[in-house]
């Protein structure tokens, strides 16, 4: 179990990752701002964002990567970037290569970059950061870098990471804010990272109110901004608003330029049509939502009952009503990762008669008590759960719903306290091995784990394996998971944003890893 945790599980990060994403998806709103003017970049503008702000900006105190990214993207860059097409791309590292045996990774670093305190970014800075991360005892940060055993400075622009074993998960680490985020070595020694981050990004922190607000101002040092796509607004502010109405009101009153959005746009269509409001879908997101079964308890220990649930759910109607900007999902695996097969999406068409047939074959011709579904008490999931409950009742599956605070739900589910849960099926990574651990093996998400899939997944993170062989092996696992109805997925996607029409760059986001966007390329026009 410890081996899984260090290589791909990263349990602390995963648990809090779902919590963070849950908080983001509660956002909705409208606006009555005026239409945008020219397309000229307004370099004197203040970009005001409504996003939940973390209590600390110190990676060693962060529960998971996405939460830290929300509040620190203006100031911190990472070694590797993740694109909105779920691929790795250069950032502070311009290239990387595994050794033939897969037990070392050599990074070529970007030349001429400086931290905002004047310290140069180089291989020594990378070494200092990773050693700081490894010494962050008991943290999610430490767990993320556990597979790195040593760091060697080869040259000022080259660094080698020695690995515990050949594993692709190191790339996930280096693209994460927990492991790949680079901090000034001088600041690392200052013990003030909670409120005063110092990075290579285009901004420096101006003020920080834990859990409430963080403001940044653009760097003015000569050559301080190495990425021309960043640093366009003069200042950036990120504010926490208590609920969807508060965010909507902030946008309407001109107190925010950008809010998260995850529901139908029907009631705002007039404002969109008149150009006073802009709705942007966050594409390329791997995050899924669905029903997780407790297969250690009846009746969901029976694959025919689980399959009946899948046939009973009218996914298209659910998505049309509650998440119109997402795609229905049947296989428990996101489009965008190797092993996804569009043909599997025909596995469980909406077919109530088939569901009733399977229940009869399982010995429940007169119906069945499915027990309790614990529902994450966020966004539209309560309404979704009621629609699912009606779908199941129509074929003879009776379930009770219990709305649970998402933090509590994560804990209770890992203890096996419910028969099923309606929850997010995601993690902030594009590493397929880590996703296999998250969805099928890690007992924090799968009560009792899954020894069969754990065995099937062994070695699939080996960096010496060809991507073709890896995808084929993953495909066999997803075939098994789909055939045995290990989940009842509902949709893939998280919605997007509502914003002033002057906000640009949302259609080409730097990253949407974990359903949380890196907004480094977003700006305002005049």
N, C-alpha and C positions, 0 to 999 in steps of 0.2 A: 504493500500500500504506500509506503514512503517513496518507493521508486516512482510510482505513478505521480505522486504529488510533486516531486522535484522536476520531473521531465515534462509533464504536460498538464497536470491537473490544476496547479496553482489555486487551490481551493479558496483562500481568502479573497483573491481577486475575483473569482467567478461569482461567489455569493454576493459580494457588494456590487458587481457589475450588473446583475439583474435588478438590484435595488435602484441603481442610478438610472438605468434605462427606463425603468418603471416611472420614476419621477419625471423624466423628460417627456414621456408620452402623455402626460396629463395636460399638456399645453394646448390651448386653442384661443382664437381671438378674431377680432375684426379691426378695421381701421377706417378712419375718415380723413386721412392725410391727403394732401393735394397731389396731383400727378407729377411725375418727375420732369425735370427740365431737360438740359442738354445731357449728352453722354460724357461730358468732360469730368475727369476725376476731380473731386473736391478734396484737395490735400489739407485743407484747414478744418475739415469736418470732424465731428465726434460721432463715432459709431457706438450706439447704445443697444445692448443685447440683453434680452431676458432669458437667463439660463440659471439653474440652481448653482450657487457658489459654495465651494467646499469650505470646511472649517479651518483648513491649513493648506498652505501651498508647498509644504515640504513633502517630497515623494516618499520619504521614510514614514510619514504619518498618513499616507493615502491608503484607503481600503482597496482601491482598484483603479485601473488605468483611465477609464473614460471620465470619471469624476474629476480627476486631476487635469485632463486635457481641456475640459470646459473652461477652467479658470486660468490656465497657464499657457495656452497656445500663443499669446502675443509675445511672451518673453522666452520661452524654451523651444529649441529645436531638438530633433532626435537624430540618431545615427542613420536610421533607415526610415523611409516614408512608406505608407500604404496608400495606394491610389484608390479612387472610387470604382475601379474595376477589379478590386481584390487582388492586386499584384504588388510586389515590393518594388521600390524605386529609390534612387539615391536621395540623400538629404545631406547630413554632415559627412557621411561616408559616400564617396563617389563610386565605390566598387567593393566587392567582397568575393572571396573564393574559399571553398572548403579544401582541406588537404585530401589527398587520395584516400586515406583511411577514414576521413570524416571526423577526426578527433581534434581538429583545429580549424579555426576560421580566421582568415587574414583580411583586414579591412584597409582600404586605401582612403585616406581622409582628405577632405576639402582643404585647400591651401588658402591662407590669407584671411581666415575668419578670426574675429576676436570676440571675447565676451564683453558685456557692456561695462565692466570694470577695468578694461584694458588688457586683461590676461589673454594671451593667445590660445586659440583652440588648436590642440595638437595631440599626438599619441599619448603624451604624459597626462593630458587632461582626461582622455578616455580611461586610462589606467586608474587615475584618481577617482573617477566617477564609479567605475565598476567595483573598485575596492570599498568605496563608501557604501555602495548598495549591498555588498556581501556582508558588511559589518552591521547592517541595520537589523539587529536581532529581533526575531519574532514578527517581522513586517511582511506585507505582501511584496514589497520591493525585494527583500532578501529572497523570498520564495521564487521570484521571477528570474533571478540570476543564479539560482542554485546549480544549474548545469554547467556554469563557467568555473573552471578550477584555477586558472591562472591567466594573467595578462602580461604580455611581453611587448615592450616598446622596441620595434624593429628599426624605425627611423622616425623623425618628427612627423611624417605623413603616413606612417604605416604602423599598424598594431596587430598583434596576433592574440587570439583568444584560444586557450586550451580548454577542451570540453571533457566532461565526465565520460561521455560516450557520444558516438555519432548521432546527431539529432537536429532536425530542421527547426525545432522549437526555439533555438537561439535566435533565429531571424525574427520570430514573433517578439522575443524579448527586446531586441535592439530597435524594433519599430514601436515599442510601447513607451508610454511615459514612465513606466516602472521598469527601468533597465536601460532604455535607449536614450532617455532624456539627458542632455548634457548641461551640467552646472559648472560655473567657474570654480576651479580648485581653491581659489582664495575664499570664496563664499562657503565652500564645503567646510572649511575650517572655522567659520565664523559663528556657527550655531544660531543663525537667524533666518533660516530658510522658510520658516512657517509663514512669515509675513513679508519677506524681502528676497524674492527669487532673483538670481543673477544668471542670465543665459546669453546665448548668441542670437536670440530673436530680435525683431525690429523694434521692440518696445522695452521700457523699464517700468517697474511698478511705481505708481504715484501714491496710491493709498489702498489700504486693505481693511475691510471690516469682516471678520470671520463669519462665514455663513450668510452674509448679506450682500456685500459689494466689493468689487475690486476694480480699480481704474489704472490704466496704463497711458503713458505718453511716449511718443515716437523718439527714438534715439537721434541725437544730434552729433555724435562723435563722427569724425571723418572716416568713411568706409565702414561704418558700423552695421549697415544693412547690406548683407551679402546677397540676399534674394530679392531681385527687383519686383517680384510679384507681391511682396509684402510691404507693410509700412505705409500704405496709402492714406488712411485716416490719420489725423494728427493725434487723436486720443481714442481709446477704446474703454468703454465701461461695461461691466457685466453685473447684472443685478438679479437677486433672487426675488421672485414674487410668489406670494403664498398659494395661489391657485390659478386656474384657467381664467376666471373672471378678472382677477387682478392684472394678469398679463394682457388680456384683451383691452382693459381700460387704459393701461399704460400706453399701448400702441395707439388707441383712439385719441388719447389726450396729447399725443406727441411726446411722451416721456420715454418711448422706446422705438427703435427703428426696426427691430427684428425679434420675433417670438417663435417658439416651436409650435407646430400645428400637426395634428394627427387625426383629423376627422373630416366629415363631409364639408364641402364649401358652399352648399346650397343656399344657406341663409345670407351669405356674403357675396353672392354672385353679382348683384347689382354694382357693388363697390369694385369688384374685380373688372367687370365689363366697362366701367367708366374710368378705369385707370387709377383709381384712388387706393387700390389695394393690390398686392402682388402675392400670388400663391405659388410656391416652388416645392416640387416633390423632391425628396432626398433619394436619389437613385443609387443603385449599387450596394444597397444595404443587405447584409447577410442575416440579420436578426429575424427570427421566427417567433410566432405565438401559437400555442396549442395546448392540448390536454395531455398531461403526463399521468400514466397509470401506476398505481402501487401494485406491482405484480407479485408481491409477497402475500397478498390478501385476496380472498374471494370477493367478487366474481371476476376481477380483472386479471387473475392468474390464468384464465382460460383465453387462448388466442382467438377463439371464435367469438367470444363476448367482446373482446377489444376490436375485432374486425367489424362486428355489428355496430359498434359505436361509430366507426369510421364511415360505414355506409349510411348511417342514420342522419349525419350532419349535412345540412345544406350550406356548404361553404360559400358558394357564389352569392347567395342571399345575404349571408353574414358580412362578407366583404363589401358588397354593394351598399349595405345599410350603415356599416360602422367604420370601415377602413377602405374607402374606395380607391385610394392611391397605392394599395398594396396588391400582391398577387396571391391567389389561393394556393395553398400548398398541401400536398397529400403525403409525399415521402418525407421522412424526418431528416432532411438534409437540405441545405440552402443552395439555390442556383447561384453559382459563382465559385464554388469549391469543387475540386476534382472528385469525380465519382457521382455527381448529379446526373440524372438521366430523365429527360422530359417525358419519356415513355412511361415512367412510373406514375406520372400524374393521372393516368387513367386507372390506377389500381382500385380506387374507392370512389366511384361516381356516386352521386346522391341516389340511393336506391333503397327506400324503406322496406320494400318487399324482401330484398336480399338480406337486410338486417334481421327481419323477423324470421326468415328461414334459418339463418345462422344461430339465432337464439334457440329455436326449436331443436336444432341439431345438438346444441350444448345442453339440452335438457330443461330449457326455460320457455316452453311453448306458451305458458300462461303469463309470461312477463317475469321481470327480475328486479330485485332491489339492488341498485348500484351503489347504495351508501351515499357518502358525502363527497362533493367536489369542493375543495377549498379554492377560493377565487381571489386573485390578487386585487386588492381594493384600490385600483388606479384606473384613470382614464375611462374608456368605454367598456372595460372588461366585465363590469357588473351587468351591463345590458347585454353584452355578448353571451354571458353565462346563462341568462334567462332564455335567450333564443335557443341556445344549445339544450337547455333543460327541456324546452318544448319539443325540439326535434327528437330527443331521446324518449320522451313520454309517448310520442306518437307511435313508436315501435314496441313499447312495453318495457322500457328501461326507466325506472323511477330513480331519480337522484335528488338529494337535498343540496342546496347551495349554502356555503358559509363564506361571507366576505371577510377577508383577513388582511390586516396591515401587511404590506409586502415584506417588511423586515421579519415580522413574526412568521409569515408563511414560509420563508426560506428555511428558518430554523425548524419549524414543526414538520415540514415535509421531509427533511433529512432524518428526522426521528420516526418517520413512518406513521404519522398521526392521522392521515386522511386516506381515503380510497383512491382519490384522483385529485389533480390540481389543474387549474387553468392559469397558465403562467407563461413567461417568456422562455424561449428555447434559444439561447444565444450566448456568446462570449466575445470579448473584445480582442479578436485575433483572426487571422486568415490562415492559420496553420491547421491543416486538416486533422493531424494526429490529435492536437489539443481539442478540436471539436469532437472527435470520437470519444475522448475521455469525458468530455462535458456531457454529451448526450446519452451515452450508453454504459459507461464504466464507473464514473465517480459517484459513490454512494450518497454524496450530498445532494445529488439531483436524481439519482436512480436508486430508490430504496432496495437494498440487497445487492446492488451492483449487477453486473452481467459477466460472469466468468467466461462464457462462450465468446462474446464479442471481445473481451479483454485479450483472449488468446488469439483471436483473428487479427487484432490490431497490433500485436507484438511486432516490433521492428519497422512499423510503417512510418516512423519518424526518422529512420536512418537516412542521412543525407547522401549516402552513396547509392541509394536506390534510384532508378530512373523514374522520372515523373510519369511515364506511361505505365510502368509496373505498379507504381503507387496508386494511380487513379483506378487501375483495374482491380486491385485488391480492396480499395475502399468501396468500389462499386459492388463487390460481392457482399460486403458488410451491410450496405444500405439496402441491397436486395433482401437480405435476411431480415433486417429491421422492418422493412415495409411489408413483406409477406407475413410476418408475425405480428404486425400492428403494434409495435412497441410504443408508439405514440399515436395521437390523433391530431396532427398539425392542422392549423386553420389558415394562416397566411404568412407571407414573408414580406417584410418592409416595416417602416415606422412612421410614414407620413412625411412631413417636411416642415416648411416655414410659411408664416405670414409676415409680410414686411411692407415697408414703404417702397414705392416704385423706384425711389432713388438708390435703393440697395442693389448692388451688382456683384456678380461673382458667385452667386448661389448655385448657378447651373454648372459650375466647374470647380467643385469643392476640392480642397487638397486631400482630404481623407474623410471617410464616413465609417471608420473602423469602430465596431461595436454599436453602430447606430448613432454615434456622437460625432459631429462634424468638426474638423479643423478649419476654422474660418480665416486662416491667415491671408487668403487672397480676396476676401470680401471688402468692399469699399462703398463709398457714397458718391453720387454725382452731384454736380451743381444744379 
